[in-house]
Amino acid sequence: MGFKMGIVGLPNVGKSTLFNALTKTAAAQAANFPFCTIEPNVGEVNVPDARLDKLAAIGGSKQIIPTRMTFVDIAGLVKGASKGEGLGNQFLANIREVDAIAHVLRCFEDADVTHVEDRVDPVADAEVIETELMLADLESIEKRRAGLVRKLKGNDKEAVQQDRLLAAAQAVLEDGKPARVVDVDEEDAKAWKGLQLLTTKPILYVCNVDEGSAATGNAFSEQVEKMAADQGAGTVVISAQIEEEISQLEAEEAEEFLSELGLDEAGLDRLIRAGHDLLNLETYFTVGPKEARAWTIKAGTKAPQAAGVIHGDFEKGFIRAETIAYDDFVTCNGEQGAKEAGKMRAEGKAYTVKDGDVLHFLFNT
């Protein structure tokens, strides 16, 4: 499984430019006026992982299949979006459908690019968006709690749980905090996720800086990093303009261009890695002569559920997983060498898959 990240922000902060660069398409119209993106554009990209190339070379795999990540370019929100200002309600619904939010903030000065508030203040911009999401959640909670009254009178167990969780979210929102700060018990986790509140989405702040600040950041991105640290959120510094230029280059030219700018890797790589961390994701591999493939799972996933990512029958009929750690696979030059060195293990249903594991599943049909 991959994951879906929504790119949000005020108009003209560089969302569509970043989206175009990341997906290497011109599907989103990067124009210098608000609401140039009306329908959410969706693009899938391969998740780069040097380990997969190495495994394919050792395994003699004919095909390399990386895991995928979906980006959704959601049109610019403005103050009042929760009340339908701009194209608000439509976009709030789009945010509800993603796993995480990449909040793009303008961290550059440019007199030629207008700002909807006529200023450059990324922290204030972040607060505008967060406030609109919180107001939308509050409105949703009030309606839903009102709709539960009859079921609550009948002591419906599901309704009681839902109302309790909605009340907890309402309390923090009324205190000016997002619903993601609510401490949810494991037994409530599924019901909590089912509420689909906007402010429960994990958030990653993307500081869109000028080209000269791509390697080091600037005073604006430093303000964002401080704000994010206070919230326990992550940040990534990216120049959307550079990413757009890189997306048009061949791999060798792109590497040379990045090196000249003092960058070790493209912003896409940093954004994906930060996204994986944000959602607590890991990768395991399957390797054979036909293909080497990466699979994405949540950290802490047990072997049968990891097998189920490939096919539901693998999980249902799971017998065991033959497991080789990535480093052992490489050091021993493949599966046979790992077997001979005693580095292949047979793991059962209780095994927690680790990032980088090379797995072969045995199952009953």
RALIN-V318987 format. One record per residue. N is the residue number from 0. SS is DSSP state (@ for helix, = for strand, . for the rest). D_CENTER is the distance of its C-alpha to the mean C-alpha in whole Angstrom. Layout:
BEGIN
n=N ss=SS d_center=D_CENTER
n=N ss=SS d_center=D_CENTER
END
This chain:
BEGIN
n=0 ss=. d_center=12
n=1 ss=. d_center=9
n=2 ss== d_center=6
n=3 ss== d_center=6
n=4 ss== d_center=4
n=5 ss== d_center=8
n=6 ss== d_center=10
n=7 ss== d_center=12
n=8 ss=. d_center=15
n=9 ss== d_center=19
n=10 ss=. d_center=21
n=11 ss=. d_center=22
n=12 ss=. d_center=19
n=13 ss=. d_center=18
n=14 ss=@ d_center=15
n=15 ss=@ d_center=17
n=16 ss=@ d_center=18
n=17 ss=@ d_center=15
n=18 ss=@ d_center=14
n=19 ss=@ d_center=17
n=20 ss=@ d_center=17
n=21 ss=@ d_center=13
n=22 ss=@ d_center=15
n=23 ss=. d_center=18
n=24 ss=. d_center=20
n=25 ss=. d_center=21
n=26 ss=. d_center=20
n=27 ss=. d_center=19
n=28 ss=. d_center=22
n=29 ss=. d_center=22
n=30 ss=. d_center=25
n=31 ss=. d_center=26
n=32 ss=. d_center=27
n=33 ss=. d_center=25
n=34 ss=. d_center=23
n=35 ss=. d_center=24
n=36 ss=. d_center=20
n=37 ss=. d_center=22
n=38 ss=. d_center=20
n=39 ss=. d_center=16
n=40 ss== d_center=16
n=41 ss== d_center=14
n=42 ss== d_center=13
n=43 ss== d_center=12
n=44 ss== d_center=12
n=45 ss== d_center=13
n=46 ss=. d_center=11
n=47 ss=. d_center=14
n=48 ss=. d_center=16
n=49 ss=@ d_center=20
n=50 ss=@ d_center=21
n=51 ss=@ d_center=20
n=52 ss=@ d_center=23
n=53 ss=@ d_center=25
n=54 ss=@ d_center=25
n=55 ss=@ d_center=26
n=56 ss=@ d_center=29
n=57 ss=@ d_center=30
n=58 ss=@ d_center=30
n=59 ss=. d_center=32
n=60 ss=. d_center=29
n=61 ss=. d_center=30
n=62 ss== d_center=26
n=63 ss== d_center=23
n=64 ss== d_center=20
n=65 ss=. d_center=16
n=66 ss=. d_center=13
n=67 ss== d_center=11
n=68 ss== d_center=8
n=69 ss== d_center=8
n=70 ss== d_center=8
n=71 ss== d_center=10
n=72 ss== d_center=13
n=73 ss=. d_center=14
n=74 ss=. d_center=18
n=75 ss=. d_center=19
n=76 ss== d_center=19
n=77 ss=. d_center=23
n=78 ss=. d_center=25
n=79 ss=. d_center=26
n=80 ss=@ d_center=23
n=81 ss=@ d_center=23
n=82 ss=@ d_center=27
n=83 ss=. d_center=26
n=84 ss=. d_center=27
n=85 ss=. d_center=26
n=86 ss=. d_center=24
n=87 ss=@ d_center=22
n=88 ss=@ d_center=22
n=89 ss=@ d_center=21
n=90 ss=@ d_center=18
n=91 ss=@ d_center=17
n=92 ss=@ d_center=17
n=93 ss=@ d_center=15
n=94 ss=@ d_center=12
n=95 ss=@ d_center=14
n=96 ss=. d_center=12
n=97 ss=. d_center=8
n=98 ss=. d_center=6
n=99 ss== d_center=5
n=100 ss== d_center=7
n=101 ss== d_center=7
n=102 ss== d_center=11
n=103 ss== d_center=13
n=104 ss== d_center=16
n=105 ss== d_center=20
n=106 ss== d_center=21
n=107 ss=. d_center=24
n=108 ss=. d_center=27
n=109 ss=. d_center=29
n=110 ss=. d_center=32
n=111 ss=. d_center=31
n=112 ss=. d_center=28
n=113 ss=. d_center=28
n=114 ss=. d_center=26
n=115 ss=. d_center=26
n=116 ss=. d_center=28
n=117 ss=. d_center=30
n=118 ss=. d_center=29
n=119 ss=. d_center=26
n=120 ss=. d_center=24
n=121 ss=@ d_center=21
n=122 ss=@ d_center=21
n=123 ss=@ d_center=23
n=124 ss=@ d_center=21
n=125 ss=@ d_center=18
n=126 ss=@ d_center=20
n=127 ss=@ d_center=21
n=128 ss=@ d_center=18
n=129 ss=@ d_center=18
n=130 ss=@ d_center=21
n=131 ss=@ d_center=21
n=132 ss=@ d_center=18
n=133 ss=@ d_center=20
n=134 ss=@ d_center=23
n=135 ss=@ d_center=22
n=136 ss=@ d_center=21
n=137 ss=@ d_center=24
n=138 ss=@ d_center=26
n=139 ss=@ d_center=24
n=140 ss=@ d_center=25
n=141 ss=@ d_center=29
n=142 ss=@ d_center=29
n=143 ss=@ d_center=28
n=144 ss=@ d_center=30
n=145 ss=@ d_center=33
n=146 ss=@ d_center=32
n=147 ss=. d_center=32
n=148 ss=@ d_center=36
n=149 ss=@ d_center=38
n=150 ss=@ d_center=36
n=151 ss=@ d_center=36
n=152 ss=@ d_center=40
n=153 ss=. d_center=40
n=154 ss=. d_center=38
n=155 ss=. d_center=35
n=156 ss=@ d_center=33
n=157 ss=@ d_center=30
n=158 ss=@ d_center=31
n=159 ss=@ d_center=32
n=160 ss=@ d_center=28
n=161 ss=@ d_center=26
n=162 ss=@ d_center=29
n=163 ss=@ d_center=28
n=164 ss=@ d_center=25
n=165 ss=@ d_center=25
n=166 ss=@ d_center=28
n=167 ss=@ d_center=25
n=168 ss=@ d_center=23
n=169 ss=@ d_center=25
n=170 ss=@ d_center=27
n=171 ss=@ d_center=24
n=172 ss=@ d_center=23
n=173 ss=@ d_center=27
n=174 ss=. d_center=27
n=175 ss=. d_center=25
n=176 ss=. d_center=22
n=177 ss=. d_center=18
n=178 ss=@ d_center=18
n=179 ss=@ d_center=15
n=180 ss=@ d_center=18
n=181 ss=. d_center=20
n=182 ss=. d_center=21
n=183 ss=. d_center=21
n=184 ss=. d_center=23
n=185 ss=@ d_center=22
n=186 ss=@ d_center=24
n=187 ss=@ d_center=23
n=188 ss=@ d_center=19
n=189 ss=@ d_center=19
n=190 ss=@ d_center=21
n=191 ss=@ d_center=19
n=192 ss=@ d_center=16
n=193 ss=@ d_center=18
n=194 ss=. d_center=19
n=195 ss=. d_center=16
n=196 ss=. d_center=17
n=197 ss=@ d_center=15
n=198 ss=@ d_center=15
n=199 ss=@ d_center=13
n=200 ss=. d_center=10
n=201 ss== d_center=8
n=202 ss== d_center=8
n=203 ss== d_center=8
n=204 ss== d_center=11
n=205 ss== d_center=12
n=206 ss== d_center=16
n=207 ss== d_center=17
n=208 ss== d_center=20
n=209 ss=. d_center=24
n=210 ss=@ d_center=24
n=211 ss=@ d_center=27
n=212 ss=@ d_center=24
n=213 ss=. d_center=21
n=214 ss=. d_center=22
n=215 ss=. d_center=23
n=216 ss=. d_center=22
n=217 ss=. d_center=24
n=218 ss=@ d_center=26
n=219 ss=@ d_center=23
n=220 ss=@ d_center=20
n=221 ss=@ d_center=22
n=222 ss=@ d_center=22
n=223 ss=@ d_center=19
n=224 ss=@ d_center=18
n=225 ss=@ d_center=21
n=226 ss=@ d_center=20
n=227 ss=@ d_center=16
n=228 ss=@ d_center=18
n=229 ss=@ d_center=20
n=230 ss=@ d_center=17
n=231 ss=. d_center=16
n=232 ss=. d_center=13
n=233 ss== d_center=11
n=234 ss== d_center=12
n=235 ss== d_center=12
n=236 ss== d_center=16
n=237 ss== d_center=16
n=238 ss=. d_center=19
n=239 ss=@ d_center=17
n=240 ss=@ d_center=21
n=241 ss=@ d_center=21
n=242 ss=@ d_center=18
n=243 ss=@ d_center=20
n=244 ss=@ d_center=23
n=245 ss=@ d_center=21
n=246 ss=@ d_center=20
n=247 ss=. d_center=24
n=248 ss=. d_center=25
n=249 ss=. d_center=26
n=250 ss=@ d_center=24
n=251 ss=@ d_center=27
n=252 ss=@ d_center=28
n=253 ss=@ d_center=24
n=254 ss=@ d_center=25
n=255 ss=@ d_center=28
n=256 ss=@ d_center=27
n=257 ss=@ d_center=24
n=258 ss=@ d_center=27
n=259 ss=@ d_center=29
n=260 ss=. d_center=26
n=261 ss=. d_center=26
n=262 ss=. d_center=22
n=263 ss=. d_center=22
n=264 ss=. d_center=19
n=265 ss=. d_center=17
n=266 ss=@ d_center=14
n=267 ss=@ d_center=12
n=268 ss=@ d_center=12
n=269 ss=@ d_center=12
n=270 ss=@ d_center=8
n=271 ss=@ d_center=7
n=272 ss=@ d_center=9
n=273 ss=@ d_center=8
n=274 ss=@ d_center=4
n=275 ss=@ d_center=6
n=276 ss=@ d_center=8
n=277 ss=@ d_center=7
n=278 ss=. d_center=6
n=279 ss=. d_center=10
n=280 ss== d_center=9
n=281 ss== d_center=12
n=282 ss== d_center=14
n=283 ss== d_center=18
n=284 ss== d_center=20
n=285 ss== d_center=23
n=286 ss== d_center=26
n=287 ss=. d_center=29
n=288 ss=. d_center=31
n=289 ss=. d_center=30
n=290 ss== d_center=26
n=291 ss== d_center=24
n=292 ss== d_center=20
n=293 ss== d_center=17
n=294 ss== d_center=15
n=295 ss== d_center=12
n=296 ss== d_center=13
n=297 ss== d_center=12
n=298 ss=. d_center=14
n=299 ss=. d_center=18
n=300 ss=. d_center=18
n=301 ss== d_center=22
n=302 ss=@ d_center=23
n=303 ss=@ d_center=24
n=304 ss=@ d_center=21
n=305 ss=@ d_center=19
n=306 ss=@ d_center=22
n=307 ss=@ d_center=21
n=308 ss=@ d_center=18
n=309 ss=@ d_center=21
n=310 ss=. d_center=23
n=311 ss=@ d_center=24
n=312 ss=@ d_center=28
n=313 ss=@ d_center=27
n=314 ss=@ d_center=25
n=315 ss=@ d_center=29
n=316 ss=. d_center=31
n=317 ss== d_center=29
n=318 ss== d_center=32
n=319 ss== d_center=31
n=320 ss== d_center=28
n=321 ss== d_center=30
n=322 ss== d_center=28
n=323 ss== d_center=28
n=324 ss=. d_center=26
n=325 ss=@ d_center=24
n=326 ss=@ d_center=27
n=327 ss=@ d_center=29
n=328 ss=@ d_center=29
n=329 ss=@ d_center=29
n=330 ss=@ d_center=32
n=331 ss=. d_center=34
n=332 ss=. d_center=33
n=333 ss=. d_center=32
n=334 ss=@ d_center=32
n=335 ss=@ d_center=36
n=336 ss=@ d_center=36
n=337 ss=@ d_center=34
n=338 ss=@ d_center=36
n=339 ss=@ d_center=39
n=340 ss=. d_center=38
n=341 ss=. d_center=37
n=342 ss=. d_center=33
n=343 ss=. d_center=32
n=344 ss== d_center=32
n=345 ss== d_center=32
n=346 ss== d_center=30
n=347 ss=. d_center=30
n=348 ss=. d_center=28
n=349 ss=. d_center=28
n=350 ss=. d_center=26
n=351 ss== d_center=22
n=352 ss=. d_center=21
n=353 ss=. d_center=20
n=354 ss=. d_center=17
n=355 ss=. d_center=19
n=356 ss=. d_center=22
n=357 ss== d_center=24
n=358 ss== d_center=25
n=359 ss== d_center=27
n=360 ss== d_center=28
n=361 ss== d_center=31
n=362 ss== d_center=32
n=363 ss=. d_center=34
n=364 ss=. d_center=34
END
